[in-house]
Amino acid sequence: MRYIPLVASLLAGCAGLTAESLQRTDTAQVCYIAVTQPDNRALAEAELKRRNANCQDHTAEVRRMLEDDTRMKAEGMSSGMSRPSGMGMGGGMRGY
């Protein structure tokens, strides 16, 4: 579950994904990007090569991220449609 906020922020910032931003990203997350974002695959693979990293070493973590992503999409489809989007209704960072 700890990956959800980071993955969501990476996905939200896809347009701004750079080699420098990938250098600060966890190897499993770079593998996730390589698998799920065809437009950024070459960039992610270059970073993995620079690290001399193998995504097979992070299969369980990437699988967990994929499952979390699928679950988030399913929840958004089932219950998110009836909720207002954005921060409205006093939501957001409540309790922080």
WOQUIBEL-V164412 format. One line per field, one symbol per residue. phi: phi as a letter, one per 20 degrees, with the letter a starting at -180 (. if undefined). A space follows every 10 residues. Layout:
phi->???
This chain:
phi->.ffgffffff ffdgfefcff fffeeggfff fgffedcgfd gffffffffg eldcfffcgf ffffffffff fffffffedf feefenehmm fnegnd
